[in-house]
Amino acid sequence: MANPIYVDAAPDPKPGSRGYLRWYWTLGPGLAKWAASPHPWTALHTHLADKVPPQYLDQIVSAWYHDVFHHWPAEAKGKNPLGKG
């Protein structure tokens, strides 16, 4: 199986198609379920735990978090003295 993190999401793909899961959680209706959470990475991780193979889960959650917020989870929006943010 190809690593699903690198699948490009087409604009509004059909359910079950390649890229749908990424579109749904980063651009579609799933975004509202986790992005406004106090801990968005953890919320997305919880939502995806039963949908993504465990060996890819942390990587996918971090990449999709980055797609939405344009910084990595550990960068903490510039509050991490050791990170780039």
N, C-alpha and C positions, 0 to 999 in steps of 0.2 A: 504494500500500500504506500502510495506517495505521501509525503508529509503534508497534511492538510493546511498547515500554516501558510504555505506558499501558493495556495490556490487563489487566483485572482477572482474577486467577486464582481460579477456582472451587475449592472444596475437592475435592481428588482428582479432577480432570477426566480424561476419557478420552484416551489417546494420540492425537495428531493434532488434537485439538479446540483451540479458541481458549483460550489461557491455560495450556495444558499445559506448555509449555517453562518458563514462569516458575514454575509450581507445582513442577515436577520439580527445578529447581535451587535454589529458595529454601525449600521446605517438604518436598519428597519425597526419594527416595533419592539424588538427585544432590547434595544438600547435603553429605553426608559425603565426597564426592569433592574438595571444595575448601575448606570452611570451616575445617578444622583444619590446613590448610597453613601453613607459615611466611609465605607471601606469598599470602593468599587472593584478592586482586583479580587477580593475575597468573594464578593457577591457574584461576579461573573464566573469565578472558579466553581462555586456551588451550583450555578445554573448549568454549566457545561459538564460537570462530573459524570453524568450518566449518558452524555452524547458523544464524548470524545475519548479515544483510547488513553488510558492512564499515562503511557510513556510520552504522549504529546501534550497532555493537559496544561502543565505549567508554562510550557513554551508558547502555546497558542493563546492562553489567557494573557500573558505578558505582551505578546505581539499585538493582540487586538486592543488591549488597554492603550498601548502606544499609538495605534491607529486612531483612537478616539481622542486621547488627551495630548498627544504629541510630545510626551516625555515618558521615560521608562518608570515603572512603579517605584523602584528604589531611589529615583531622583527626587521624589517628594516635592515637586514644584519649586525647587530651589532651596528647600529647607535642609537638605542633606549637605553638611559641610564637606563631605568626601566625594559627593557626586557632582555631575555636570550641571544639574538644574539651575 
